[in-house]
Structure formats: C-alpha cells, structure tokens
Amino acid sequence: MAENAKNRPIENENPLIGNIIIFVVMAAIFVAGIVAVSWLDFTNVWPMAALILCFAGAFFIPMTFIGRSDSGSEHRK
C-alpha cells in the first residue's frame, strides 16, 4: 500500500491561479499594515488595532489555506 502512495503523481499541488490570488491577498495585507504604521500615533487606538489584525491575517491565512495539514496522512495509515 505504501508503494502505491509513492508512485502516485501529485495532483494540483501548486496551481498557478491559486498562488497568484494568495500573493495578491498577502500583498494587500502588507500594504494595509504599512499604511496602518504610517497612521500610528499614541492618541488613537485604531491604527494599532488594524496593525494587529494585519499581523494575525498574515500569519493565519498562510497557515490555514496554504499549509499542508495532510502531508503526513500516508505515513499514519
């Protein structure tokens, strides 16, 4: 059973359109974080809140949608 898993071709592991979409989303989050830093002062809390949300989005979007949570499934069987 393990030999069949090794010989299977990888199906759409890195589709180009998906990579482009994720890149555009990550670039938009990065630019939003830069803009939030430029508005940052210590009299208003909203730029820092936006900066924290950009950090959380930049961390959790790749971990959730790009991460390979099934990469060890063939070894657990």
C-alpha positions, 0 to 999 in steps of 0.5 A: 500500500505504501508503494502505491502512495509513492508512485502516485503523481501529485495532483494540483499541488501548486496551481498557478491561479491559486498562488497568484490570488494568495500573493495578491491577498498577502500583498494587500495585507502588507500594504494595509499594515504599512499604511496602518504604521504610517497612521500610528500615533499614541492618541488613537487606538485604531491604527494599532488595532488594524496593525494587529489584525494585519499581523494575525491575517498574515500569519493565519491565512498562510497557515490555514489555506496554504499549509499542508495539514495532510502531508503526513496522512500516508505515513499514519495509515 
